[in-house]
C-alpha cells in the first residue's frame, strides 16, 4: 500500500477504509485506490464489497496521497486522491475528489 485513510465514503455511518498503490499491475504506474466499505470485521480481499478507482492515464500514479474531508459542505466525507504525475503533456500533479455518498 502506498497510502490509506479512514472515512465514511458511502454515508452509511460505518467507517470505510481507502487504500492506494501507485503500482497497480497490470496497469504499472497508473495506480489504484480501493475502498473497503465498513463495517470491517474480518480479513477480506480488496475489491470485495467495495469500489476501486483507477486513473485514466497510464502513468498518473493516482493514490500517491489520500485524504478525507467534507470538501463541498454537504455533511458527507469526500475522498481526495492525489497523483505524482498528472495527465497531458505538462504532467503536473493532479488531485481528484470522490464525493461522499457516491
N, CA, C and O atoms as a Tinker XYZ file with bonds, in Angstrom:
   408  protein
     1  N      0.840000   -1.189000    0.000000    73     2
     2  CA     0.000000    0.000000    0.000000    64     1     3
     3  C      0.879000    1.243000    0.000000    63     2     4     5
     4  O      1.930000    1.291000    0.638000    81     3
     5  N      0.424000    2.221000   -0.720000    73     3     6
     6  CA     1.137000    3.479000   -0.786000    64     5     7
     7  C      0.632000    4.446000    0.288000    63     6     8     9
     8  O      1.426000    5.132000    0.932000    81     7
     9  N     -0.696000    4.498000    0.479000    73     7    10
    10  CA    -1.293000    5.379000    1.474000    64     9    11
    11  C     -2.646000    4.789000    1.876000    63    10    12    13
    12  O     -3.183000    3.929000    1.178000    81    11
    13  N     -3.186000    5.245000    2.983000    73    11    14
    14  CA    -4.511000    4.803000    3.403000    64    13    15
    15  C     -5.138000    5.884000    4.262000    63    14    16    17
    16  O     -4.441000    6.712000    4.848000    81    15
    17  N     -6.465000    5.867000    4.331000    73    15    18
    18  CA    -7.202000    6.782000    5.194000    64    17    19
    19  C     -8.554000    6.157000    5.518000    63    18    20    21
    20  O     -9.079000    5.362000    4.739000    81    19
    21  N     -9.103000    6.512000    6.642000    73    19    22
    22  CA   -10.430000    6.042000    7.044000    64    21    23
    23  C    -11.426000    7.176000    6.854000    63    22    24    25
    24  O    -11.122000    8.338000    7.126000    81    23
    25  N    -12.619000    6.826000    6.383000    73    23    26
    26  CA   -13.685000    7.797000    6.172000    64    25    27
    27  C    -14.992000    7.045000    6.007000    63    26    28    29
    28  O    -14.991000    5.832000    5.796000    81    27
    29  N    -16.098000    7.752000    6.100000    73    27    30
    30  CA   -17.403000    7.163000    5.804000    64    29    31
    31  C    -17.743000    7.547000    4.364000    63    30    32    33
    32  O    -18.483000    8.503000    4.133000    81    31
    33  N    -17.208000    6.809000    3.407000    73    31    34
    34  CA   -17.303000    7.161000    1.990000    64    33    35
    35  C    -18.726000    7.088000    1.443000    63    34    36    37
    36  O    -19.090000    7.870000    0.565000    81    35
    37  N    -19.529000    6.164000    1.950000    73    35    38
    38  CA   -20.864000    5.996000    1.392000    64    37    39
    39  C    -21.976000    6.550000    2.287000    63    38    40    41
    40  O    -23.155000    6.378000    1.979000    81    39
    41  N    -21.620000    7.204000    3.375000    73    39    42
    42  CA   -22.601000    7.880000    4.213000    64    41    43
    43  C    -23.539000    6.979000    4.991000    63    42    44    45
    44  O    -24.640000    7.391000    5.356000    81    43
    45  N    -23.099000    5.718000    5.253000    73    43    46
    46  CA   -23.972000    4.789000    5.975000    64    45    47
    47  C    -23.715000    4.748000    7.483000    63    46    48    49
    48  O    -24.348000    3.976000    8.203000    81    47
    49  N    -22.789000    5.579000    7.954000    73    47    50
    50  CA   -22.494000    5.620000    9.386000    64    49    51
    51  C    -21.369000    4.703000    9.814000    63    50    52    53
    52  O    -20.924000    4.791000   10.958000    81    51
    53  N    -20.887000    3.819000    8.940000    73    51    54
    54  CA   -19.774000    2.920000    9.233000    64    53    55
    55  C    -18.494000    3.480000    8.638000    63    54    56    57
    56  O    -18.512000    4.052000    7.548000    81    55
    57  N    -17.384000    3.320000    9.344000    73    55    58
    58  CA   -16.096000    3.760000    8.815000    64    57    59
    59  C    -15.658000    2.815000    7.697000    63    58    60    61
    60  O    -15.745000    1.594000    7.828000    81    59
    61  N    -15.190000    3.396000    6.607000    73    59    62
    62  CA   -14.680000    2.667000    5.464000    64    61    63
    63  C    -13.180000    2.911000    5.388000    63    62    64    65
    64  O    -12.667000    3.843000    6.007000    81    63
    65  N    -12.492000    2.093000    4.645000    73    63    66
    66  CA   -11.043000    2.208000    4.531000    64    65    67
    67  C    -10.660000    2.367000    3.069000    63    66    68    69
    68  O    -11.025000    1.541000    2.233000    81    67
    69  N     -9.920000    3.437000    2.759000    73    67    70
    70  CA    -9.389000    3.649000    1.412000    64    69    71
    71  C     -7.896000    3.324000    1.447000    63    70    72    73
    72  O     -7.155000    3.828000    2.291000    81    71
    73  N     -7.475000    2.475000    0.517000    73    71    74
    74  CA    -6.084000    2.021000    0.435000    64    73    75
    75  C     -5.616000    2.235000   -0.992000    63    74    76    77
    76  O     -6.346000    1.938000   -1.937000    81    75
    77  N     -4.399000    2.751000   -1.157000    73    75    78
    78  CA    -3.916000    3.015000   -2.511000    64    77    79
    79  C     -2.571000    2.369000   -2.776000    63    78    80    81
    80  O     -1.811000    2.051000   -1.861000    81    79
    81  N     -2.305000    2.190000   -4.049000    73    79    82
    82  CA    -0.994000    1.784000   -4.523000    64    81    83
    83  C     -0.729000    2.500000   -5.836000    63    82    84    85
    84  O     -1.638000    2.662000   -6.651000    81    83
    85  N      0.485000    2.922000   -6.042000    73    83    86
    86  CA     0.816000    3.597000   -7.301000    64    85    87
    87  C      1.366000    2.625000   -8.328000    63    86    88    89
    88  O      1.720000    3.039000   -9.432000    81    87
    89  N      1.447000    1.350000   -7.997000    73    87    90
    90  CA     1.938000    0.325000   -8.928000    64    89    91
    91  C      0.902000   -0.774000   -9.030000    63    90    92    93
    92  O      1.072000   -1.851000   -8.460000    81    91
    93  N     -0.173000   -0.503000   -9.756000    73    91    94
    94  CA    -1.297000   -1.430000   -9.881000    64    93    95
    95  C     -1.119000   -2.301000  -11.116000    63    94    96    97
    96  O     -1.532000   -1.916000  -12.209000    81    95
    97  N     -0.511000   -3.465000  -10.953000    73    95    98
    98  CA    -0.321000   -4.368000  -12.085000    64    97    99
    99  C     -1.692000   -4.837000  -12.563000    63    98   100   101
   100  O     -2.551000   -5.074000  -11.714000    81    99
   101  N     -1.951000   -4.985000  -13.830000    73    99   102
   102  CA    -1.032000   -4.814000  -14.955000    64   101   103
   103  C     -0.961000   -3.382000  -15.463000    63   102   104   105
   104  O     -0.412000   -3.141000  -16.538000    81   103
   105  N     -1.498000   -2.432000  -14.718000    73   103   106
   106  CA    -1.533000   -1.048000  -15.176000    64   105   107
   107  C     -0.243000   -0.295000  -14.867000    63   106   108   109
   108  O     -0.140000    0.896000  -15.160000    81   107
   109  N      0.724000   -0.961000  -14.289000    73   107   110
   110  CA     2.032000   -0.408000  -13.938000    64   109   111
   111  C      1.902000    0.860000  -13.130000    63   110   112   113
   112  O      1.551000    0.795000  -11.952000    81   111
   113  N      2.170000    2.002000  -13.711000    73   111   114
   114  CA     2.208000    3.232000  -12.921000    64   113   115
   115  C      0.892000    3.989000  -12.875000    63   114   116   117
   116  O      0.875000    5.138000  -12.434000    81   115
   117  N     -0.215000    3.393000  -13.313000    73   115   118
   118  CA    -1.473000    4.129000  -13.275000    64   117   119
   119  C     -1.986000    4.271000  -11.852000    63   118   120   121
   120  O     -2.617000    5.273000  -11.515000    81   119
   121  N     -1.719000    3.277000  -11.016000    73   119   122
   122  CA    -2.163000    3.323000   -9.637000    64   121   123
   123  C     -3.632000    2.971000   -9.488000    63   122   124   125
   124  O     -4.369000    2.882000  -10.470000    81   123
   125  N     -4.045000    2.773000   -8.245000    73   123   126
   126  CA    -5.443000    2.454000   -7.949000    64   125   127
   127  C     -5.728000    2.794000   -6.498000    63   126   128   129
   128  O     -4.834000    2.784000   -5.652000    81   127
   129  N     -6.989000    3.094000   -6.225000    73   127   130
   130  CA    -7.462000    3.335000   -4.865000    64   129   131
   131  C     -8.634000    2.389000   -4.639000    63   130   132   133
   132  O     -9.625000    2.421000   -5.369000    81   131
   133  N     -8.508000    1.549000   -3.619000    73   131   134
   134  CA    -9.573000    0.628000   -3.247000    64   133   135
   135  C    -10.290000    1.184000   -2.022000    63   134   136   137
   136  O     -9.657000    1.702000   -1.102000    81   135
   137  N    -11.614000    1.071000   -2.019000    73   135   138
   138  CA   -12.411000    1.479000   -0.871000    64   137   139
   139  C    -13.117000    0.237000   -0.348000    63   138   140   141
   140  O    -13.918000   -0.374000   -1.055000    81   139
   141  N    -12.818000   -0.132000    0.891000    73   139   142
   142  CA   -13.471000   -1.253000    1.555000    64   141   143
   143  C    -14.547000   -0.670000    2.462000    63   142   144   145
   144  O    -14.239000    0.048000    3.413000    81   143
   145  N    -15.812000   -0.978000    2.170000    73   143   146
   146  CA   -16.918000   -0.435000    2.947000    64   145   147
   147  C    -17.040000   -1.149000    4.283000    63   146   148   149
   148  O    -16.887000   -2.368000    4.367000    81   147
   149  N    -17.318000   -0.376000    5.327000    73   147   150
   150  CA   -17.489000   -0.927000    6.656000    64   149   151
   151  C    -18.878000   -1.466000    6.883000    63   150   152   153
   152  O    -19.775000   -1.202000    6.082000    81   151
   153  N    -19.085000   -2.218000    7.958000    73   151   154
   154  CA   -18.079000   -2.483000    8.978000    64   153   155
   155  C    -17.055000   -3.512000    8.497000    63   154   156   157
   156  O    -17.384000   -4.463000    7.788000    81   155
   157  N    -15.833000   -3.296000    8.897000    73   155   158
   158  CA   -14.753000   -4.206000    8.536000    64   157   159
   159  C    -14.476000   -5.074000    9.757000    63   158   160   161
   160  O    -13.843000   -4.633000   10.716000    81   159
   161  N    -14.957000   -6.308000    9.709000    73   159   162
   162  CA   -14.879000   -7.192000   10.865000    64   161   163
   163  C    -13.926000   -8.354000   10.679000    63   162   164   165
   164  O    -13.529000   -8.979000   11.662000    81   163
   165  N    -13.550000   -8.662000    9.464000    73   163   166
   166  CA   -12.687000   -9.821000    9.217000    64   165   167
   167  C    -11.799000   -9.523000    8.010000    63   166   168   169
   168  O    -12.129000   -8.664000    7.192000    81   167
   169  N    -10.703000  -10.213000    7.902000    73   167   170
   170  CA    -9.864000  -10.009000    6.711000    64   169   171
   171  C    -10.655000  -10.315000    5.436000    63   170   172   173
   172  O    -11.457000  -11.248000    5.398000    81   171
   173  N    -10.416000   -9.512000    4.395000    73   171   174
   174  CA   -11.051000   -9.754000    3.101000    64   173   175
   175  C    -10.172000   -9.194000    1.998000    63   174   176   177
   176  O     -9.288000   -8.371000    2.235000    81   175
   177  N    -10.435000   -9.653000    0.806000    73   175   178
   178  CA    -9.662000   -9.206000   -0.352000    64   177   179
   179  C    -10.132000   -7.822000   -0.778000    63   178   180   181
   180  O    -11.317000   -7.500000   -0.697000    81   179
   181  N     -9.181000   -7.010000   -1.235000    73   179   182
   182  CA    -9.553000   -5.707000   -1.776000    64   181   183
   183  C    -10.431000   -5.927000   -2.998000    63   182   184   185
   184  O    -10.180000   -6.824000   -3.802000    81   183
   185  N    -11.446000   -5.114000   -3.130000    73   183   186
   186  CA   -12.368000   -5.240000   -4.242000    64   185   187
   187  C    -13.642000   -5.988000   -3.894000    63   186   188   189
   188  O    -14.622000   -5.910000   -4.634000    81   187
   189  N    -13.646000   -6.719000   -2.772000    73   187   190
   190  CA   -14.864000   -7.388000   -2.314000    64   189   191
   191  C    -15.645000   -6.391000   -1.464000    63   190   192   193
   192  O    -15.097000   -5.806000   -0.530000    81   191
   193  N    -16.921000   -6.197000   -1.784000    73   191   194
   194  CA   -17.780000   -5.280000   -1.047000    64   193   195
   195  C    -17.140000   -3.904000   -0.930000    63   194   196   197
   196  O    -16.934000   -3.389000    0.169000    81   195
   197  N    -16.834000   -3.325000   -2.070000    73   195   198
   198  CA   -16.208000   -2.009000   -2.078000    64   197   199
   199  C    -16.162000   -1.449000   -3.480000    63   198   200   201
   200  O    -16.983000   -1.794000   -4.330000    81   199
   201  N    -15.208000   -0.592000   -3.710000    73   199   202
   202  CA   -15.063000    0.065000   -5.007000    64   201   203
   203  C    -13.584000    0.224000   -5.317000    63   202   204   205
   204  O    -12.739000    0.154000   -4.425000    81   203
   205  N    -13.285000    0.438000   -6.584000    73   203   206
   206  CA   -11.910000    0.717000   -6.999000    64   205   207
   207  C    -11.933000    1.895000   -7.970000    63   206   208   209
   208  O    -12.805000    1.990000   -8.834000    81   207
   209  N    -10.963000    2.786000   -7.812000    73   207   210
   210  CA   -10.817000    3.940000   -8.693000    64   209   211
   211  C     -9.449000    3.840000   -9.357000    63   210   212   213
   212  O     -8.429000    3.694000   -8.683000    81   211
   213  N     -9.440000    3.919000  -10.673000    73   211   214
   214  CA    -8.176000    3.898000  -11.417000    64   213   215
   215  C     -8.069000    5.166000  -12.248000    63   214   216   217
   216  O     -9.079000    5.742000  -12.654000    81   215
   217  N     -6.867000    5.585000  -12.492000    73   215   218
   218  CA    -6.600000    6.784000  -13.281000    64   217   219
   219  C     -6.768000    6.474000  -14.762000    63   218   220   221
   220  O     -6.398000    5.385000  -15.202000    81   219
   221  N     -7.316000    7.403000  -15.540000    73   219   222
   222  CA    -7.447000    7.171000  -16.982000    64   221   223
   223  C     -6.114000    7.231000  -17.728000    63   222   224   225
   224  O     -6.008000    6.723000  -18.844000    81   223
   225  N     -5.118000    7.834000  -17.134000    73   223   226
   226  CA    -3.807000    7.971000  -17.762000    64   225   227
   227  C     -2.901000    6.849000  -17.258000    63   226   228   229
   228  O     -2.898000    6.547000  -16.065000    81   227
   229  N     -2.143000    6.237000  -18.142000    73   227   230
   230  CA    -1.323000    5.073000  -17.780000    64   229   231
   231  C     -0.195000    5.392000  -16.810000    63   230   232   233
   232  O      0.341000    4.472000  -16.192000    81   231
   233  N      0.184000    6.635000  -16.653000    73   231   234
   234  CA     1.333000    6.963000  -15.807000    64   233   235
   235  C      1.036000    7.996000  -14.727000    63   234   236   237
   236  O      1.954000    8.698000  -14.301000    81   235
   237  N     -0.196000    8.118000  -14.270000    73   235   238
   238  CA    -0.507000    9.219000  -13.350000    64   237   239
   239  C     -0.247000    8.908000  -11.879000    63   238   240   241
   240  O     -0.131000    9.831000  -11.073000    81   239
   241  N     -0.152000    7.627000  -11.509000    73   239   242
   242  CA     0.108000    7.244000  -10.127000    64   241   243
   243  C     -0.939000    7.787000   -9.155000    63   242   244   245
   244  O     -0.594000    8.371000   -8.127000    81   243
   245  N     -2.216000    7.594000   -9.483000    73   243   246
   246  CA    -3.293000    8.020000   -8.583000    64   245   247
   247  C     -3.137000    7.307000   -7.236000    63   246   248   249
   248  O     -2.746000    6.141000   -7.192000    81   247
   249  N     -3.435000    7.988000   -6.170000    73   247   250
   250  CA    -3.312000    7.407000   -4.837000    64   249   251
   251  C     -1.965000    7.644000   -4.195000    63   250   252   253
   252  O     -1.672000    7.073000   -3.144000    81   251
   253  N     -1.134000    8.481000   -4.809000    73   251   254
   254  CA     0.153000    8.807000   -4.188000    64   253   255
   255  C     -0.082000    9.359000   -2.787000    63   254   256   257
   256  O      0.681000    9.080000   -1.862000    81   255
   257  N     -1.147000   10.145000   -2.642000    73   255   258
   258  CA    -1.587000   10.617000   -1.331000    64   257   259
   259  C     -3.108000   10.500000   -1.258000    63   258   260   261
   260  O     -3.798000   10.608000   -2.272000    81   259
   261  N     -3.616000   10.280000   -0.054000    73   259   262
   262  CA    -5.055000   10.224000    0.193000    64   261   263
   263  C     -5.392000   11.108000    1.377000    63   262   264   265
   264  O     -4.594000   11.252000    2.303000    81   263
   265  N     -6.573000   11.699000    1.347000    73   263   266
   266  CA    -7.065000   12.483000    2.477000    64   265   267
   267  C     -8.588000   12.435000    2.450000    63   266   268   269
   268  O     -9.185000   12.163000    1.408000    81   267
   269  N     -9.208000   12.695000    3.580000    73   267   270
   270  CA   -10.665000   12.705000    3.675000    64   269   271
   271  C    -11.123000   14.007000    4.304000    63   270   272   273
   272  O    -10.458000   14.561000    5.179000    81   271
   273  N    -12.266000   14.483000    3.846000    73   271   274
   274  CA   -12.852000   15.698000    4.402000    64   273   275
   275  C    -14.103000   16.057000    3.620000    63   274   276   277
   276  O    -14.332000   15.531000    2.531000    81   275
   277  N    -14.907000   16.946000    4.170000    73   275   278
   278  CA   -16.132000   17.393000    3.508000    64   277   279
   279  C    -15.785000   18.598000    2.639000    63   278   280   281
   280  O    -15.807000   19.731000    3.118000    81   279
   281  N    -15.467000   18.368000    1.375000    73   279   282
   282  CA   -14.993000   19.449000    0.504000    64   281   283
   283  C    -16.111000   20.324000   -0.037000    63   282   284   285
   284  O    -15.860000   21.467000   -0.420000    81   283
   285  N    -17.347000   19.815000   -0.078000    73   283   286
   286  CA   -18.429000   20.605000   -0.659000    64   285   287
   287  C    -19.513000   21.005000    0.352000    63   286   288   289
   288  O    -20.547000   21.548000   -0.039000    81   287
   289  N    -19.290000   20.746000    1.637000    73   287   290
   290  CA   -20.193000   21.211000    2.682000    64   289   291
   291  C    -21.539000   20.506000    2.746000    63   290   292   293
   292  O    -22.496000   21.058000    3.289000    81   291
   293  N    -21.632000   19.282000    2.196000    73   291   294
   294  CA   -22.917000   18.578000    2.233000    64   293   295
   295  C    -23.066000   17.656000    3.440000    63   294   296   297
   296  O    -24.076000   16.965000    3.568000    81   295
   297  N    -22.060000   17.641000    4.332000    73   295   298
   298  CA   -22.114000   16.806000    5.525000    64   297   299
   299  C    -21.581000   15.398000    5.329000    63   298   300   301
   300  O    -21.533000   14.626000    6.286000    81   299
   301  N    -21.178000   15.041000    4.115000    73   299   302
   302  CA   -20.615000   13.721000    3.826000    64   301   303
   303  C    -19.118000   13.842000    3.580000    63   302   304   305
   304  O    -18.654000   14.814000    2.984000    81   303
   305  N    -18.365000   12.847000    4.043000    73   303   306
   306  CA   -16.921000   12.860000    3.830000    64   305   307
   307  C    -16.595000   12.513000    2.381000    63   306   308   309
   308  O    -17.150000   11.572000    1.815000    81   307
   309  N    -15.703000   13.275000    1.802000    73   307   310
   310  CA   -15.237000   13.061000    0.442000    64   309   311
   311  C    -13.824000   12.501000    0.490000    63   310   312   313
   312  O    -13.099000   12.712000    1.462000    81   311
   313  N    -13.436000   11.790000   -0.555000    73   311   314
   314  CA   -12.101000   11.213000   -0.637000    64   313   315
   315  C    -11.285000   12.004000   -1.649000    63   314   316   317
   316  O    -11.658000   12.113000   -2.817000    81   315
   317  N    -10.170000   12.551000   -1.187000    73   315   318
   318  CA    -9.252000   13.268000   -2.064000    64   317   319
   319  C     -8.103000   12.334000   -2.420000    63   318   320   321
   320  O     -7.496000   11.715000   -1.546000    81   319
   321  N     -7.812000   12.240000   -3.724000    73   319   322
   322  CA    -6.781000   11.333000   -4.217000    64   321   323
   323  C     -5.778000   12.140000   -5.031000    63   322   324   325
   324  O     -6.132000   12.732000   -6.051000    81   323
   325  N     -4.538000   12.161000   -4.583000    73   323   326
   326  CA    -3.510000   12.911000   -5.286000    64   325   327
   327  C     -2.661000   12.001000   -6.144000    63   326   328   329
   328  O     -2.535000   10.806000   -5.878000    81   327
   329  N     -2.075000   12.588000   -7.188000    73   327   330
   330  CA    -1.157000   11.834000   -8.032000    64   329   331
   331  C      0.144000   12.606000   -8.162000    63   330   332   333
   332  O      0.174000   13.835000   -8.109000    81   331
   333  N      1.194000   11.864000   -8.332000    73   331   334
   334  CA     2.503000   12.473000   -8.518000    64   333   335
   335  C      2.652000   13.000000   -9.929000    63   334   336   337
   336  O      3.264000   14.045000  -10.151000    81   335
   337  N      2.092000   12.275000  -10.879000    73   335   338
   338  CA     2.168000   12.656000  -12.288000    64   337   339
   339  C      0.773000   12.946000  -12.791000    63   338   340   341
   340  O     -0.151000   12.171000  -12.543000    81   339
   341  N      0.609000   14.052000  -13.496000    73   339   342
   342  CA    -0.700000   14.429000  -13.995000    64   341   343
   343  C     -0.956000   13.960000  -15.399000    63   342   344   345
   344  O     -0.125000   13.285000  -16.008000    81   343
   345  N     -2.117000   14.323000  -15.911000    73   343   346
   346  CA    -2.496000   13.973000  -17.267000    64   345   347
   347  C     -1.957000   15.021000  -18.243000    63   346   348   349
   348  O     -1.642000   16.144000  -17.850000    81   347
   349  N     -1.858000   14.647000  -19.492000    73   347   350
   350  CA    -1.476000   15.584000  -20.533000    64   349   351
   351  C      0.024000   15.789000  -20.644000    63   350   352   353
   352  O      0.815000   15.101000  -19.998000    81   351
   353  N      0.394000   16.740000  -21.471000    73   351   354
   354  CA     1.801000   16.976000  -21.755000    64   353   355
   355  C      2.568000   17.564000  -20.577000    63   354   356   357
   356  O      3.738000   17.238000  -20.373000    81   355
   357  N      1.920000   18.426000  -19.805000    73   355   358
   358  CA     2.620000   19.099000  -18.710000    64   357   359
   359  C      2.999000   18.123000  -17.609000    63   358   360   361
   360  O      4.059000   18.259000  -16.999000    81   359
   361  N      2.153000   17.148000  -17.352000    73   359   362
   362  CA     2.439000   16.153000  -16.328000    64   361   363
   363  C      2.471000   16.703000  -14.915000    63   362   364   365
   364  O      3.115000   16.121000  -14.042000    81   363
   365  N      1.784000   17.824000  -14.671000    73   363   366
   366  CA     1.763000   18.426000  -13.339000    64   365   367
   367  C      0.930000   17.561000  -12.402000    63   366   368   369
   368  O     -0.002000   16.899000  -12.858000    81   367
   369  N      1.238000   17.547000  -11.100000    73   367   370
   370  CA     0.439000   16.785000  -10.140000    64   369   371
   371  C     -1.034000   17.186000  -10.198000    63   370   372   373
   372  O     -1.373000   18.343000  -10.448000    81   371
   373  N     -1.891000   16.207000   -9.961000    73   371   374
   374  CA    -3.339000   16.404000  -10.053000    64   373   375
   375  C     -3.983000   15.827000   -8.802000    63   374   376   377
   376  O     -3.471000   14.872000   -8.219000    81   375
   377  N     -5.098000   16.401000   -8.392000    73   375   378
   378  CA    -5.892000   15.843000   -7.299000    64   377   379
   379  C     -7.305000   15.588000   -7.801000    63   378   380   381
   380  O     -7.874000   16.405000   -8.524000    81   379
   381  N     -7.872000   14.439000   -7.410000    73   379   382
   382  CA    -9.239000   14.088000   -7.739000    64   381   383
   383  C    -10.034000   14.059000   -6.452000    63   382   384   385
   384  O     -9.485000   13.793000   -5.383000    81   383
   385  N    -11.338000   14.334000   -6.550000    73   383   386
   386  CA   -12.229000   14.267000   -5.399000    64   385   387
   387  C    -13.361000   13.304000   -5.738000    63   386   388   389
   388  O    -14.051000   13.477000   -6.743000    81   387
   389  N    -13.548000   12.296000   -4.902000    73   387   390
   390  CA   -14.684000   11.391000   -4.996000    64   389   391
   391  C    -15.661000   11.842000   -3.920000    63   390   392   393
   392  O    -15.392000   11.698000   -2.727000    81   391
   393  N    -16.795000   12.387000   -4.346000    73   391   394
   394  CA   -17.756000   12.947000   -3.407000    64   393   395
   395  C    -18.389000   11.851000   -2.558000    63   394   396   397
   396  O    -18.719000   10.778000   -3.062000    81   395
   397  N    -18.555000   12.126000   -1.275000    73   395   398
   398  CA   -19.141000   11.166000   -0.348000    64   397   399
   399  C    -20.546000   10.787000   -0.746000    63   398   400   401
   400  O    -21.304000   11.605000   -1.268000    81   399
   401  N    -20.889000    9.530000   -0.493000    73   399   402
   402  CA   -22.213000    9.037000   -0.829000    64   401   403
   403  C    -22.316000    8.516000   -2.248000    63   402   404   405
   404  O    -23.376000    8.035000   -2.646000    81   403
   405  N    -21.232000    8.600000   -3.032000    73   403   406
   406  CA   -21.268000    8.123000   -4.424000    64   405   407
   407  C    -20.571000    6.808000   -4.569000    63   406   408
   408  O    -20.506000    6.263000   -5.671000    81   407
